[in-house]
Amino acid sequence: MLKISTQFDGGNVEIVDAQNPDNIQLRLPKDNAANIRQWFYFRVQGVAYQNLQLHFINAAESAYPAGWEDYEAMCSYDRVNWFRVPTTYENGILSINHTPLANSVYYAYFEPYSYEQHLNLLGDSQSSGLCQIEDLGSTLQGRDINLLTIGNQAASDLKIWIIARQHPGETMAEWFIEGLLNRLLDHQDSTARALLDQATFYIVPNMNPDGSVLGNLRTNAAGVNLNREWLQPSMERSPEVSVVRQKMHETGVDLFLDIHGDESIPYVFLSGNEGIPSFDERLYTLQEQFKQAFLMASPDFQDKYGYEKDAPGEANLNMATSYIGETFKCLAYTLEMPFKDNHQWPDDDFGWNGQRSLRLGEAILSPIYAILDSLR
């Protein structure tokens, strides 16, 4: 008997009609407290060797309808190995066409990164002997906001801050952090050792634990987009930003990276700080040096496609990268990865996925190392 369920970490879909496997009617759900739709993650049972036609009848109402063009949904039997399945978007309806080879199968907007994985990542990092876990506070639903500190914490150290998953549905961001940590905490990696000789890393793997568990795309439990809260965060609306920002002001910041995913643009790209009031020749040179080193470090990165640059003085200082860059007069970048495939280096079977995000996280240490002596 066909059954659809979502009662697990990050699960979210609305069922309209699930009587016929060849015409299952679904709706993209809203974030729990905001009118934003895009993320889905659900389990289907009792369907081995049956052709499934899953139709999201409200896909045109999603936050980013352009995200459905050339998009293919992700699928897994074991929630470890994920692959892409045929998906079309026509007349405002997103349709998945797939014949499962087992009775239990999962479909998701992108490869999930569960809260249990998040906790395991924290534990594994601490076990390296190089990493300390600090509790900065609690989310609105009582989940921990944890900071990983890696390095000697000497006063003379460069202070490198990296945060991820302000938008919880952008799970590729935490896959990226896992890869970065794997390399940074590798005693045998000479780049990691050289970095930690001069710098202390402050890393927040998941800025939005509530939204992650709730199956939200962009908001926390209060329906707030954390990446619009950096000028005036509050403990009532955005405690996640409040406590992280306070810690940044205690330590200082020499380099800041905010890791995200983009629904529509099928490339890996960086978004810089050309629009902040204090942008000058030094920051321009740092940005260019970082991009050139990143191009050498990873063929998945490119600098042709991305967001339009802000005009001088027109940056939105409510956003993390702009706020940090302006406040600390430091190099600050937003890094975006695709929900779709990466057209720079396509993969027909997997598209962009967790493992490729992880590898990009490993690669990012090379451009950081390349510009280390220029940060101050």
BALOBA-1460 file (C-alpha; in Angstrom, 3 decimals):
// residues 376
<rec num="1" residu="m" x="0.000" y="0.000" z="0.000"/>
<rec num="2" residu="l" x="1.361" y="3.423" z="-0.976"/>
<rec num="3" residu="k" x="2.239" y="5.672" z="1.961"/>
<rec num="4" residu="i" x="3.916" y="9.091" z="2.119"/>
<rec num="5" residu="s" x="5.462" y="10.331" z="5.376"/>
<rec num="6" residu="t" x="7.529" y="13.279" z="6.628"/>
<rec num="7" residu="q" x="7.857" y="12.740" z="10.375"/>
<rec num="8" residu="f" x="11.644" y="12.879" z="10.480"/>
<rec num="9" residu="d" x="14.336" y="15.527" z="10.698"/>
<rec num="10" residu="g" x="13.852" y="18.028" z="7.866"/>
<rec num="11" residu="g" x="10.870" y="16.170" z="6.395"/>
<rec num="12" residu="n" x="8.263" y="18.392" z="4.762"/>
<rec num="13" residu="v" x="5.586" y="18.026" z="2.070"/>
<rec num="14" residu="e" x="1.820" y="18.528" z="1.760"/>
<rec num="15" residu="i" x="-0.216" y="15.602" z="0.397"/>
<rec num="16" residu="v" x="-3.221" y="16.426" z="-1.783"/>
<rec num="17" residu="d" x="-3.964" y="13.010" z="-3.337"/>
<rec num="18" residu="a" x="-1.853" y="9.868" z="-2.983"/>
<rec num="19" residu="q" x="-4.314" y="7.238" z="-4.216"/>
<rec num="20" residu="n" x="-2.759" y="6.522" z="-7.616"/>
<rec num="21" residu="p" x="1.011" y="5.996" z="-8.015"/>
<rec num="22" residu="d" x="0.878" y="7.430" z="-11.536"/>
<rec num="23" residu="n" x="-0.786" y="10.675" z="-10.426"/>
<rec num="24" residu="i" x="0.315" y="11.654" z="-6.916"/>
<rec num="25" residu="q" x="-0.685" y="15.243" z="-6.165"/>
<rec num="26" residu="l" x="1.542" y="17.166" z="-3.736"/>
<rec num="27" residu="r" x="2.086" y="20.741" z="-2.631"/>
<rec num="28" residu="l" x="5.330" y="22.444" z="-1.669"/>
<rec num="29" residu="p" x="4.957" y="23.371" z="2.010"/>
<rec num="30" residu="k" x="5.600" y="26.788" z="3.541"/>
<rec num="31" residu="d" x="8.387" y="27.457" z="5.996"/>
<rec num="32" residu="n" x="6.816" y="26.963" z="9.425"/>
<rec num="33" residu="a" x="6.271" y="30.699" z="10.082"/>
<rec num="34" residu="a" x="6.845" y="32.379" z="6.720"/>
<rec num="35" residu="n" x="5.211" y="32.376" z="3.306"/>
<rec num="36" residu="i" x="8.209" y="30.775" z="1.583"/>
<rec num="37" residu="r" x="8.006" y="27.531" z="-0.379"/>
<rec num="38" residu="q" x="10.725" y="25.494" z="-2.065"/>
<rec num="39" residu="w" x="12.135" y="22.801" z="0.212"/>
<rec num="40" residu="f" x="10.653" y="19.290" z="0.171"/>
<rec num="41" residu="y" x="11.795" y="16.015" z="1.715"/>
<rec num="42" residu="f" x="9.558" y="12.951" z="2.104"/>
<rec num="43" residu="r" x="9.444" y="9.158" z="2.141"/>
<rec num="44" residu="v" x="7.298" y="6.943" z="-0.091"/>
<rec num="45" residu="q" x="6.633" y="3.295" z="0.837"/>
<rec num="46" residu="g" x="4.981" y="0.315" z="-0.829"/>
<rec num="47" residu="v" x="5.998" y="1.284" z="-4.364"/>
<rec num="48" residu="a" x="8.717" y="-1.145" z="-5.493"/>
<rec num="49" residu="y" x="8.847" y="-1.436" z="-9.315"/>
<rec num="50" residu="q" x="5.863" y="0.881" z="-9.761"/>
<rec num="51" residu="n" x="6.190" y="3.934" z="-11.949"/>
<rec num="52" residu="l" x="5.655" y="6.992" z="-9.775"/>
<rec num="53" residu="q" x="4.415" y="10.296" z="-11.135"/>
<rec num="54" residu="l" x="4.725" y="12.897" z="-8.373"/>
<rec num="55" residu="h" x="3.267" y="16.322" z="-9.212"/>
<rec num="56" residu="f" x="3.871" y="19.465" z="-7.138"/>
<rec num="57" residu="i" x="0.848" y="21.379" z="-8.261"/>
<rec num="58" residu="n" x="1.870" y="24.706" z="-6.647"/>
<rec num="59" residu="a" x="5.472" y="24.841" z="-7.857"/>
<rec num="60" residu="a" x="4.814" y="28.169" z="-9.571"/>
<rec num="61" residu="e" x="4.129" y="29.649" z="-6.099"/>
<rec num="62" residu="s" x="7.619" y="28.767" z="-4.879"/>
<rec num="63" residu="a" x="10.092" y="31.400" z="-3.775"/>
<rec num="64" residu="y" x="12.288" y="30.790" z="-6.829"/>
<rec num="65" residu="p" x="10.294" y="29.356" z="-9.774"/>
<rec num="66" residu="a" x="13.373" y="29.766" z="-11.972"/>
<rec num="67" residu="g" x="14.983" y="27.174" z="-9.739"/>
<rec num="68" residu="w" x="12.868" y="24.465" z="-11.383"/>
<rec num="69" residu="e" x="14.289" y="25.039" z="-14.869"/>
<rec num="70" residu="d" x="16.800" y="22.259" z="-15.693"/>
<rec num="71" residu="y" x="16.345" y="20.931" z="-12.151"/>
<rec num="72" residu="e" x="16.227" y="17.246" z="-11.166"/>
<rec num="73" residu="a" x="15.066" y="16.042" z="-7.752"/>
<rec num="74" residu="m" x="17.290" y="13.960" z="-5.494"/>
<rec num="75" residu="c" x="16.450" y="10.407" z="-4.481"/>
<rec num="76" residu="s" x="17.822" y="7.803" z="-2.064"/>
<rec num="77" residu="y" x="16.970" y="4.368" z="-0.702"/>
<rec num="78" residu="d" x="19.232" y="4.579" z="2.347"/>
<rec num="79" residu="r" x="19.595" y="8.355" z="2.959"/>
<rec num="80" residu="v" x="23.347" y="7.953" z="2.423"/>
<rec num="81" residu="n" x="23.625" y="7.537" z="-1.327"/>
<rec num="82" residu="w" x="21.666" y="10.167" z="-3.271"/>
<rec num="83" residu="f" x="21.162" y="10.458" z="-7.011"/>
<rec num="84" residu="r" x="19.100" y="12.540" z="-9.446"/>
<rec num="85" residu="v" x="15.822" y="11.361" z="-10.995"/>
<rec num="86" residu="p" x="13.949" y="12.662" z="-14.080"/>
<rec num="87" residu="t" x="12.082" y="15.867" z="-13.254"/>
<rec num="88" residu="t" x="10.176" y="18.321" z="-15.425"/>
<rec num="89" residu="y" x="8.623" y="21.739" z="-14.902"/>
<rec num="90" residu="e" x="5.700" y="22.600" z="-17.184"/>
<rec num="91" residu="n" x="2.694" y="24.902" z="-16.790"/>
<rec num="92" residu="g" x="3.636" y="25.689" z="-13.212"/>
<rec num="93" residu="i" x="3.774" y="22.022" z="-12.124"/>
<rec num="94" residu="l" x="6.964" y="20.253" z="-11.028"/>
<rec num="95" residu="s" x="6.797" y="16.518" z="-11.842"/>
<rec num="96" residu="i" x="9.066" y="13.666" z="-10.769"/>
<rec num="97" residu="n" x="8.973" y="10.488" z="-12.873"/>
<rec num="98" residu="h" x="10.694" y="7.527" z="-11.207"/>
<rec num="99" residu="t" x="10.339" y="3.774" z="-10.775"/>
<rec num="100" residu="p" x="11.784" y="2.782" z="-7.364"/>
<rec num="101" residu="l" x="13.701" y="-0.490" z="-7.086"/>
<rec num="102" residu="a" x="12.714" y="-0.966" z="-3.434"/>
<rec num="103" residu="n" x="9.634" y="-0.518" z="-1.272"/>
<rec num="104" residu="s" x="11.022" y="2.473" z="0.640"/>
<rec num="105" residu="v" x="12.397" y="5.526" z="-1.149"/>
<rec num="106" residu="y" x="13.139" y="9.150" z="-0.227"/>
<rec num="107" residu="y" x="12.899" y="12.286" z="-2.370"/>
<rec num="108" residu="a" x="14.384" y="15.669" z="-1.469"/>
<rec num="109" residu="y" x="15.000" y="19.090" z="-2.951"/>
<rec num="110" residu="f" x="18.702" y="18.626" z="-2.195"/>
<rec num="111" residu="e" x="20.757" y="16.039" z="-0.329"/>
<rec num="112" residu="p" x="19.783" y="16.564" z="3.340"/>
<rec num="113" residu="y" x="22.192" y="17.200" z="6.201"/>
<rec num="114" residu="s" x="20.399" y="16.116" z="9.357"/>
<rec num="115" residu="y" x="20.694" y="17.495" z="12.869"/>
<rec num="116" residu="e" x="22.162" y="14.137" z="13.925"/>
<rec num="117" residu="q" x="24.842" y="14.544" z="11.258"/>
<rec num="118" residu="h" x="25.437" y="18.042" z="12.587"/>
<rec num="119" residu="l" x="25.979" y="16.727" z="16.128"/>
<rec num="120" residu="n" x="28.247" y="13.966" z="14.829"/>
<rec num="121" residu="l" x="30.280" y="16.556" z="12.936"/>
<rec num="122" residu="l" x="30.761" y="18.505" z="16.155"/>
<rec num="123" residu="g" x="31.812" y="15.371" z="18.027"/>
<rec num="124" residu="d" x="34.222" y="14.201" z="15.352"/>
<rec num="125" residu="s" x="35.806" y="17.647" z="15.194"/>
<rec num="126" residu="q" x="36.315" y="17.782" z="18.953"/>
<rec num="127" residu="s" x="37.843" y="14.292" z="18.890"/>
<rec num="128" residu="s" x="40.642" y="15.541" z="16.635"/>
<rec num="129" residu="g" x="42.307" y="17.196" z="19.607"/>
<rec num="130" residu="l" x="42.643" y="20.436" z="17.642"/>
<rec num="131" residu="c" x="39.120" y="21.767" z="18.067"/>
<rec num="132" residu="q" x="37.174" y="23.255" z="20.971"/>
<rec num="133" residu="i" x="33.370" y="23.443" z="21.042"/>
<rec num="134" residu="e" x="31.796" y="26.524" z="22.593"/>
<rec num="135" residu="d" x="28.113" y="27.029" z="23.362"/>
<rec num="136" residu="l" x="27.126" y="30.542" z="22.335"/>
<rec num="137" residu="g" x="23.465" y="30.262" z="23.331"/>
<rec num="138" residu="s" x="20.175" y="28.686" z="22.312"/>
<rec num="139" residu="t" x="17.747" y="29.007" z="19.429"/>
<rec num="140" residu="l" x="14.106" y="29.918" z="19.954"/>
<rec num="141" residu="q" x="13.275" y="26.196" z="20.206"/>
<rec num="142" residu="g" x="16.130" y="25.502" z="22.606"/>
<rec num="143" residu="r" x="18.714" y="23.998" z="20.260"/>
<rec num="144" residu="d" x="22.391" y="24.743" z="20.796"/>
<rec num="145" residu="i" x="24.229" y="27.372" z="18.786"/>
<rec num="146" residu="n" x="27.731" y="25.955" z="18.684"/>
<rec num="147" residu="l" x="31.035" y="27.495" z="17.641"/>
<rec num="148" residu="l" x="34.084" y="25.445" z="16.670"/>
<rec num="149" residu="t" x="37.398" y="27.119" z="17.487"/>
<rec num="150" residu="i" x="40.483" y="25.686" z="15.817"/>
<rec num="151" residu="g" x="43.951" y="27.118" z="16.369"/>
<rec num="152" residu="n" x="46.202" y="28.551" z="19.051"/>
<rec num="153" residu="q" x="43.954" y="31.556" z="19.797"/>
<rec num="154" residu="a" x="47.062" y="33.715" z="20.163"/>
<rec num="155" residu="a" x="46.467" y="37.456" z="20.166"/>
<rec num="156" residu="s" x="48.637" y="37.768" z="17.063"/>
<rec num="157" residu="d" x="46.717" y="35.105" z="15.117"/>
<rec num="158" residu="l" x="44.645" y="36.067" z="12.114"/>
<rec num="159" residu="k" x="40.948" y="35.599" z="12.908"/>
<rec num="160" residu="i" x="39.123" y="33.640" z="10.195"/>
<rec num="161" residu="w" x="35.353" y="33.322" z="10.581"/>
<rec num="162" residu="i" x="33.263" y="30.928" z="8.490"/>
<rec num="163" residu="i" x="29.513" y="30.457" z="8.971"/>
<rec num="164" residu="a" x="27.071" y="28.239" z="7.094"/>
<rec num="165" residu="r" x="23.410" y="27.499" z="6.647"/>
<rec num="166" residu="q" x="21.835" y="30.773" z="7.677"/>
<rec num="167" residu="h" x="19.214" y="29.515" z="5.217"/>
<rec num="168" residu="p" x="18.563" y="25.993" z="6.543"/>
<rec num="169" residu="g" x="17.400" y="24.410" z="3.272"/>
<rec num="170" residu="e" x="20.802" y="25.196" z="1.757"/>
<rec num="171" residu="t" x="22.196" y="21.941" z="3.096"/>
<rec num="172" residu="m" x="25.133" y="21.996" z="0.693"/>
<rec num="173" residu="a" x="26.591" y="24.645" z="3.009"/>
<rec num="174" residu="e" x="27.059" y="22.206" z="5.893"/>
<rec num="175" residu="w" x="28.423" y="19.536" z="3.539"/>
<rec num="176" residu="f" x="30.967" y="22.215" z="2.560"/>
<rec num="177" residu="i" x="31.856" y="22.804" z="6.216"/>
<rec num="178" residu="e" x="32.360" y="19.066" z="6.753"/>
<rec num="179" residu="g" x="34.912" y="18.993" z="3.950"/>
<rec num="180" residu="l" x="36.672" y="22.087" z="5.237"/>
<rec num="181" residu="l" x="36.911" y="20.574" z="8.721"/>
<rec num="182" residu="n" x="38.119" y="17.225" z="7.387"/>
<rec num="183" residu="r" x="41.106" y="18.953" z="5.816"/>
<rec num="184" residu="l" x="41.730" y="21.594" z="8.465"/>
<rec num="185" residu="l" x="41.846" y="18.939" z="11.213"/>
<rec num="186" residu="d" x="44.095" y="16.570" z="9.238"/>
<rec num="187" residu="h" x="47.474" y="16.424" z="11.015"/>
<rec num="188" residu="q" x="49.076" y="15.226" z="7.757"/>
<rec num="189" residu="d" x="47.868" y="18.135" z="5.609"/>
<rec num="190" residu="s" x="50.656" y="20.693" z="5.254"/>
<rec num="191" residu="t" x="48.300" y="23.483" z="4.122"/>
<rec num="192" residu="a" x="46.191" y="23.005" z="7.240"/>
<rec num="193" residu="r" x="49.271" y="23.009" z="9.461"/>
<rec num="194" residu="a" x="50.589" y="26.175" z="7.834"/>
<rec num="195" residu="l" x="47.223" y="27.900" z="8.259"/>
<rec num="196" residu="l" x="46.934" y="26.997" z="11.922"/>
<rec num="197" residu="d" x="50.452" y="28.276" z="12.529"/>
<rec num="198" residu="q" x="49.240" y="31.801" z="11.726"/>
<rec num="199" residu="a" x="45.465" y="31.789" z="12.125"/>
<rec num="200" residu="t" x="42.651" y="30.761" z="14.421"/>
<rec num="201" residu="f" x="39.466" y="29.558" z="12.704"/>
<rec num="202" residu="y" x="36.025" y="30.263" z="14.155"/>
<rec num="203" residu="i" x="33.422" y="28.089" z="12.429"/>
<rec num="204" residu="v" x="29.644" y="27.897" z="12.889"/>
<rec num="205" residu="p" x="28.575" y="24.802" z="10.884"/>
<rec num="206" residu="n" x="24.846" y="25.501" z="11.225"/>
<rec num="207" residu="m" x="23.532" y="28.974" z="11.986"/>
<rec num="208" residu="n" x="19.896" y="27.844" z="11.874"/>
<rec num="209" residu="p" x="19.321" y="24.500" z="13.657"/>
<rec num="210" residu="d" x="15.592" y="25.136" z="14.200"/>
<rec num="211" residu="g" x="14.903" y="25.816" z="10.541"/>
<rec num="212" residu="s" x="16.935" y="22.761" z="9.587"/>
<rec num="213" residu="v" x="14.891" y="20.384" z="11.724"/>
<rec num="214" residu="l" x="11.597" y="22.040" z="10.738"/>
<rec num="215" residu="g" x="12.285" y="21.577" z="7.031"/>
<rec num="216" residu="n" x="12.410" y="25.312" z="6.250"/>
<rec num="217" residu="l" x="14.118" y="26.768" z="3.217"/>
<rec num="218" residu="r" x="15.158" y="30.251" z="4.415"/>
<rec num="219" residu="t" x="13.886" y="31.105" z="7.900"/>
<rec num="220" residu="n" x="14.253" y="30.278" z="11.579"/>
<rec num="221" residu="a" x="11.441" y="29.168" z="13.898"/>
<rec num="222" residu="a" x="10.112" y="32.739" z="14.088"/>
<rec num="223" residu="g" x="9.919" y="33.049" z="10.305"/>
<rec num="224" residu="v" x="12.947" y="35.375" z="10.202"/>
<rec num="225" residu="n" x="15.538" y="35.389" z="7.413"/>
<rec num="226" residu="l" x="18.741" y="35.476" z="9.472"/>
<rec num="227" residu="n" x="20.706" y="36.986" z="6.616"/>
<rec num="228" residu="r" x="18.705" y="40.204" z="6.939"/>
<rec num="229" residu="e" x="19.286" y="40.627" z="10.674"/>
<rec num="230" residu="w" x="22.935" y="41.595" z="11.043"/>
<rec num="231" residu="l" x="22.523" y="45.331" z="11.686"/>
<rec num="232" residu="q" x="20.002" y="44.914" z="14.493"/>
<rec num="233" residu="p" x="19.560" y="41.301" z="15.630"/>
<rec num="234" residu="s" x="17.459" y="40.562" z="18.687"/>
<rec num="235" residu="m" x="17.195" y="37.665" z="21.099"/>
<rec num="236" residu="e" x="13.429" y="37.629" z="20.471"/>
<rec num="237" residu="r" x="13.644" y="37.261" z="16.666"/>
<rec num="238" residu="s" x="17.160" y="36.209" z="15.745"/>
<rec num="239" residu="p" x="19.176" y="34.928" z="18.711"/>
<rec num="240" residu="e" x="21.332" y="32.941" z="16.292"/>
<rec num="241" residu="v" x="22.728" y="36.137" z="14.771"/>
<rec num="242" residu="s" x="22.840" y="37.995" z="18.091"/>
<rec num="243" residu="v" x="25.151" y="35.547" z="19.837"/>
<rec num="244" residu="v" x="27.405" y="34.905" z="16.835"/>
<rec num="245" residu="r" x="27.787" y="38.617" z="16.105"/>
<rec num="246" residu="q" x="28.646" y="39.313" z="19.752"/>
<rec num="247" residu="k" x="31.404" y="36.689" z="19.643"/>
<rec num="248" residu="m" x="32.785" y="38.192" z="16.416"/>
<rec num="249" residu="h" x="33.085" y="41.569" z="18.117"/>
<rec num="250" residu="e" x="34.991" y="39.895" z="20.962"/>
<rec num="251" residu="t" x="37.516" y="38.172" z="18.691"/>
<rec num="252" residu="g" x="37.745" y="40.504" z="15.701"/>
<rec num="253" residu="v" x="37.583" y="39.329" z="12.082"/>
<rec num="254" residu="d" x="40.310" y="39.309" z="9.392"/>
<rec num="255" residu="l" x="38.505" y="37.105" z="6.863"/>
<rec num="256" residu="f" x="34.829" y="36.164" z="6.694"/>
<rec num="257" residu="l" x="33.081" y="33.554" z="4.537"/>
<rec num="258" residu="d" x="29.308" y="32.987" z="4.549"/>
<rec num="259" residu="i" x="28.392" y="29.700" z="2.847"/>
<rec num="260" residu="h" x="25.117" y="29.401" z="0.900"/>
<rec num="261" residu="g" x="23.288" y="27.688" z="-1.962"/>
<rec num="262" residu="d" x="21.513" y="29.360" z="-4.868"/>
<rec num="263" residu="e" x="18.292" y="27.927" z="-6.264"/>
<rec num="264" residu="s" x="18.526" y="29.320" z="-9.794"/>
<rec num="265" residu="i" x="22.138" y="29.846" z="-10.878"/>
<rec num="266" residu="p" x="23.807" y="26.539" z="-11.894"/>
<rec num="267" residu="y" x="27.336" y="27.551" z="-10.902"/>
<rec num="268" residu="v" x="29.668" y="27.915" z="-7.928"/>
<rec num="269" residu="f" x="30.439" y="31.611" z="-7.448"/>
<rec num="270" residu="l" x="31.445" y="34.287" z="-4.959"/>
<rec num="271" residu="s" x="29.594" y="37.489" z="-4.087"/>
<rec num="272" residu="g" x="31.816" y="40.257" z="-2.770"/>
<rec num="273" residu="n" x="31.572" y="43.610" z="-1.073"/>
<rec num="274" residu="e" x="31.884" y="46.200" z="-3.826"/>
<rec num="275" residu="g" x="28.881" y="48.067" z="-2.417"/>
<rec num="276" residu="i" x="30.017" y="48.709" z="1.169"/>
<rec num="277" residu="p" x="30.979" y="52.317" z="2.015"/>
<rec num="278" residu="s" x="34.569" y="51.418" z="2.976"/>
<rec num="279" residu="f" x="35.351" y="49.327" z="-0.126"/>
<rec num="280" residu="d" x="38.740" y="50.453" z="-1.410"/>
<rec num="281" residu="e" x="41.695" y="49.372" z="-3.530"/>
<rec num="282" residu="r" x="43.025" y="47.117" z="-0.763"/>
<rec num="283" residu="l" x="39.787" y="45.153" z="-0.509"/>
<rec num="284" residu="y" x="39.489" y="45.011" z="-4.298"/>
<rec num="285" residu="t" x="42.999" y="43.551" z="-4.558"/>
<rec num="286" residu="l" x="42.277" y="41.022" z="-1.809"/>
<rec num="287" residu="q" x="39.075" y="39.936" z="-3.561"/>
<rec num="288" residu="e" x="40.897" y="39.441" z="-6.858"/>
<rec num="289" residu="q" x="43.755" y="37.524" z="-5.225"/>
<rec num="290" residu="f" x="41.300" y="35.238" z="-3.473"/>
<rec num="291" residu="k" x="39.300" y="34.550" z="-6.642"/>
<rec num="292" residu="q" x="42.398" y="33.779" z="-8.707"/>
<rec num="293" residu="a" x="43.701" y="31.369" z="-6.068"/>
<rec num="294" residu="f" x="40.274" y="29.704" z="-5.836"/>
<rec num="295" residu="l" x="40.189" y="29.235" z="-9.620"/>
<rec num="296" residu="m" x="43.492" y="27.391" z="-9.357"/>
<rec num="297" residu="a" x="42.306" y="25.312" z="-6.396"/>
<rec num="298" residu="s" x="39.017" y="24.016" z="-7.840"/>
<rec num="299" residu="p" x="37.705" y="23.650" z="-11.414"/>
<rec num="300" residu="d" x="34.198" y="23.700" z="-9.884"/>
<rec num="301" residu="f" x="34.583" y="27.418" z="-9.158"/>
<rec num="302" residu="q" x="34.134" y="30.086" z="-11.827"/>
<rec num="303" residu="d" x="33.924" y="33.880" z="-11.918"/>
<rec num="304" residu="k" x="31.821" y="34.556" z="-15.030"/>
<rec num="305" residu="y" x="28.313" y="33.878" z="-13.707"/>
<rec num="306" residu="g" x="26.861" y="35.122" z="-10.429"/>
<rec num="307" residu="y" x="25.057" y="38.070" z="-8.859"/>
<rec num="308" residu="e" x="25.324" y="41.607" z="-10.157"/>
<rec num="309" residu="k" x="27.762" y="43.656" z="-8.115"/>
<rec num="310" residu="d" x="26.284" y="46.312" z="-5.837"/>
<rec num="311" residu="a" x="26.883" y="49.893" z="-6.856"/>
<rec num="312" residu="p" x="29.258" y="51.829" z="-4.566"/>
<rec num="313" residu="g" x="27.586" y="52.574" z="-1.249"/>
<rec num="314" residu="e" x="24.484" y="50.513" z="-2.001"/>
<rec num="315" residu="a" x="25.273" y="47.278" z="-0.144"/>
<rec num="316" residu="n" x="22.603" y="45.976" z="2.213"/>
<rec num="317" residu="l" x="24.343" y="46.133" z="5.591"/>
<rec num="318" residu="n" x="21.647" y="43.913" z="7.111"/>
<rec num="319" residu="m" x="23.332" y="41.020" z="5.297"/>
<rec num="320" residu="a" x="26.199" y="39.188" z="6.994"/>
<rec num="321" residu="t" x="28.904" y="39.669" z="4.376"/>
<rec num="322" residu="s" x="28.240" y="43.389" z="3.988"/>
<rec num="323" residu="y" x="27.914" y="44.002" z="7.726"/>
<rec num="324" residu="i" x="31.108" y="42.121" z="8.598"/>
<rec num="325" residu="g" x="33.103" y="43.575" z="5.720"/>
<rec num="326" residu="e" x="32.107" y="47.127" z="6.635"/>
<rec num="327" residu="t" x="32.415" y="46.718" z="10.407"/>
<rec num="328" residu="f" x="35.814" y="45.029" z="10.433"/>
<rec num="329" residu="k" x="37.184" y="46.474" z="7.150"/>
<rec num="330" residu="c" x="38.109" y="42.927" z="6.160"/>
<rec num="331" residu="l" x="37.811" y="40.622" z="3.175"/>
<rec num="332" residu="a" x="34.303" y="39.149" z="3.310"/>
<rec num="333" residu="y" x="32.679" y="36.884" z="0.750"/>
<rec num="334" residu="t" x="29.425" y="35.013" z="0.294"/>
<rec num="335" residu="l" x="30.034" y="31.676" z="-1.419"/>
<rec num="336" residu="e" x="27.145" y="30.174" z="-3.396"/>
<rec num="337" residu="m" x="26.736" y="26.593" z="-4.633"/>
<rec num="338" residu="p" x="23.952" y="25.317" z="-6.921"/>
<rec num="339" residu="f" x="20.882" y="23.264" z="-6.059"/>
<rec num="340" residu="k" x="20.993" y="22.070" z="-9.668"/>
<rec num="341" residu="d" x="23.990" y="20.635" z="-11.468"/>
<rec num="342" residu="n" x="27.126" y="22.751" z="-11.805"/>
<rec num="343" residu="h" x="27.250" y="23.707" z="-15.491"/>
<rec num="344" residu="q" x="30.941" y="24.454" z="-15.088"/>
<rec num="345" residu="w" x="31.596" y="20.728" z="-14.530"/>
<rec num="346" residu="p" x="28.353" y="18.759" z="-14.997"/>
<rec num="347" residu="d" x="27.521" y="15.276" z="-13.697"/>
<rec num="348" residu="d" x="24.443" y="13.639" z="-15.258"/>
<rec num="349" residu="d" x="23.929" y="11.113" z="-12.448"/>
<rec num="350" residu="f" x="24.417" y="13.202" z="-9.332"/>
<rec num="351" residu="g" x="24.391" y="16.864" z="-10.344"/>
<rec num="352" residu="w" x="25.767" y="19.051" z="-7.589"/>
<rec num="353" residu="n" x="25.547" y="17.045" z="-4.365"/>
<rec num="354" residu="g" x="26.836" y="16.625" z="-0.839"/>
<rec num="355" residu="q" x="30.158" y="15.044" z="-1.756"/>
<rec num="356" residu="r" x="30.974" y="17.704" z="-4.329"/>
<rec num="357" residu="s" x="30.139" y="20.389" z="-1.755"/>
<rec num="358" residu="l" x="32.419" y="18.588" z="0.699"/>
<rec num="359" residu="r" x="35.282" y="18.563" z="-1.825"/>
<rec num="360" residu="l" x="34.809" y="22.264" z="-2.446"/>
<rec num="361" residu="g" x="35.088" y="22.810" z="1.308"/>
<rec num="362" residu="e" x="38.422" y="21.012" z="1.264"/>
<rec num="363" residu="a" x="39.601" y="23.135" z="-1.667"/>
<rec num="364" residu="i" x="38.765" y="26.471" z="-0.010"/>
<rec num="365" residu="l" x="41.754" y="26.167" z="2.320"/>
<rec num="366" residu="s" x="44.121" y="26.750" z="-0.596"/>
<rec num="367" residu="p" x="42.909" y="30.278" z="-1.512"/>
<rec num="368" residu="i" x="42.743" y="31.142" z="2.197"/>
<rec num="369" residu="y" x="46.378" y="30.124" z="2.520"/>
<rec num="370" residu="a" x="47.299" y="32.019" z="-0.650"/>
<rec num="371" residu="i" x="46.130" y="35.375" z="0.738"/>
<rec num="372" residu="l" x="47.011" y="34.829" z="4.401"/>
<rec num="373" residu="d" x="49.946" y="37.259" z="4.457"/>
<rec num="374" residu="s" x="47.834" y="40.009" z="2.834"/>
<rec num="375" residu="l" x="44.880" y="39.988" z="5.229"/>
<rec num="376" residu="r" x="46.286" y="42.659" z="7.540"/>
